[in-house]
Amino acid sequence: MSKSIPGLNIQWPWSELLISGKKTVETRSYPIPEKYIGQELAVIETPGPKGKKMAGINKARIIGTIVFKQSYQYSSKSHWLKEKNKHLVNSDDPLYGYKSDKQKWAWVVEAYRPIKPFKPAPTPRGIIFAKNCTI
């Protein structure tokens, strides 16, 4: 039985790490919107620059679902570094690493569920969040 839920765009390899349970914190430059806390979201895996080259992913697809239980702001680079084993972002990552002039937020994963076979991403998808993801 399929249902329609909102979705979140996440670039590979972060999408795969989240849906496998290896990554327990998603980092963003803003808090998760309150309406999405505790709500099941489709994980829309997008290729990003690494996915196109390394994983052969050439279009967005739904690879599972995720629920976030809270978000909190990192107070400092040392706080962010202490949680590397949760977010798995290298400190020297030019796109997703900690920058002192920008906010960095942790979105804490409560639950995740892989989906096989993968489902097509909705169109239009939206820049960050999507509506009407069929899972």
C-alpha positions in Angstrom: 0.0 0.0 0.0 1.6 3.3 -1.0 1.2 6.6 0.7 2.2 10.2 0.0 4.6 12.0 2.4 6.9 15.1 2.2 10.5 14.4 1.2 14.0 15.9 1.9 16.7 16.2 -0.8 20.0 14.8 0.4 23.1 14.4 -1.8 24.9 11.1 -2.1 26.9 9.9 -0.1 25.2 11.5 2.9 21.8 10.0 1.8 23.2 6.5 1.8 25.0 6.9 5.1 21.8 8.2 6.7 19.6 5.4 5.4 22.0 2.8 6.5 22.1 4.1 10.0 25.9 4.9 9.9 25.2 8.7 10.0 22.9 9.6 12.9 23.0 13.4 12.5 22.3 15.4 9.4 24.0 18.8 9.4 22.5 21.9 7.8 22.9 25.7 8.1 19.4 26.1 9.6 17.2 24.2 12.1 14.7 21.6 10.9 11.3 23.2 10.5 9.1 22.3 13.5 6.5 20.8 11.3 8.9 18.1 10.2 10.1 17.0 13.7 8.7 13.5 14.3 7.3 13.3 10.8 8.3 10.6 8.4 10.1 12.1 5.4 11.1 10.5 2.2 14.9 10.6 1.6 15.3 11.9 -1.9 18.8 10.9 -2.9 20.3 13.4 -5.3 23.5 12.8 -7.2 25.5 15.9 -6.4 29.0 16.2 -7.8 30.3 13.0 -6.1 27.3 10.8 -6.9 27.6 11.4 -10.6 31.2 10.4 -10.7 31.6 7.8 -8.0 28.2 6.1 -7.6 26.9 6.5 -11.1 23.7 8.2 -9.8 22.3 10.4 -12.5 18.9 11.4 -11.2 17.1 11.9 -8.0 15.3 8.9 -6.4 13.6 8.0 -3.1 15.8 5.5 -1.2 14.0 5.3 2.1 12.3 7.3 4.9 13.7 9.1 7.9 12.3 10.7 11.0 14.2 13.5 12.9 13.5 13.9 16.6 15.1 17.3 17.2 17.7 19.8 16.0 20.2 21.9 17.8 22.8 24.5 16.9 26.5 23.7 17.3 28.0 26.2 19.7 31.5 26.0 18.3 33.8 24.2 16.0 35.0 22.0 18.9 31.4 21.0 19.6 30.9 20.1 15.9 34.3 18.1 15.9 33.2 16.2 19.0 30.3 14.8 17.1 32.1 13.8 13.9 31.3 10.2 14.6 27.6 11.1 14.3 27.6 13.5 11.3 30.6 11.9 9.5 31.6 15.2 7.8 35.4 15.7 7.5 36.6 18.9 9.1 38.3 20.0 5.9 35.2 19.4 3.7 34.9 22.7 1.7 31.1 22.4 1.2 29.8 20.9 4.4 32.6 21.5 7.0 32.2 23.9 9.9 32.7 27.6 9.1 32.8 30.0 12.0 30.9 32.7 10.1 27.9 30.4 9.4 25.5 28.6 11.6 25.7 24.8 11.7 22.8 22.8 13.0 22.4 19.1 13.9 19.3 17.2 12.9 19.1 14.1 15.1 17.8 11.0 13.4 15.2 9.1 15.4 14.4 6.4 12.8 15.2 5.4 9.2 13.9 2.8 6.8 15.5 1.8 3.5 13.2 1.2 0.5 14.0 -1.4 -2.2 13.4 -1.1 -5.0 14.0 2.7 -5.1 11.1 4.9 -6.0 11.1 7.8 -8.5 11.4 11.3 -7.0 8.4 13.6 -7.5 8.5 16.3 -10.1 8.8 19.1 -9.5 10.9 18.3 -6.5 11.7 21.6 -4.7 15.1 22.8 -3.7 15.2 21.3 -0.2 11.8 19.8 0.6 9.4 18.1 -1.7 5.7 17.3 -1.5 3.9 14.2 -2.6 6.6 11.6 -2.4 5.0 8.2 -3.0 6.5 5.4 -1.0 
